[in-house]
Amino acid sequence: MNEWLSYSSLLTSSFLSATLLPGSSEVVLVALITAGKGNITGLVFAASVGNTLGGLTNILIGRLLPGKPQGRWHDTAITWLRRFGPAALLLSWLPVVGDLLCVLAGWLRFSWLPAMLFLAIGKTLRYILITIATLQGMEWWH
């Protein structure tokens, strides 16, 4: 597999993983790192960009939803999100909850620039930590 295919496969996988569709970009990242397919920085960049674009897609989906209250859990989530604002998107990397945070951020009409900034930071930090753990694990096994 050439480097371009590695980066594009990872970008696609990370994009799909960040949307409401199921995906496993972490597995793809770890597989590419362990196989030595691509530059580490380039792989983290591709995963981060794809995952951030997927998160922005969820925010866009949230902006398209009608504004109807849904019950007590909904009120609790909305209160929490309003208190923390776009900074709550630092947790957008969490499974299931992260997708919901992005959709709710769009539904609440968070400003695009702060939302994109916190979204990108949270998702990039996750891929950096996964990469460090993978490299450390590879070092321990050799």
Salt bridges, closest charged atoms under 4 A:
GLU26 OE2 - ARG126 NH1 2.91
ASP75 OD1 - HIS74 ND1 3.88
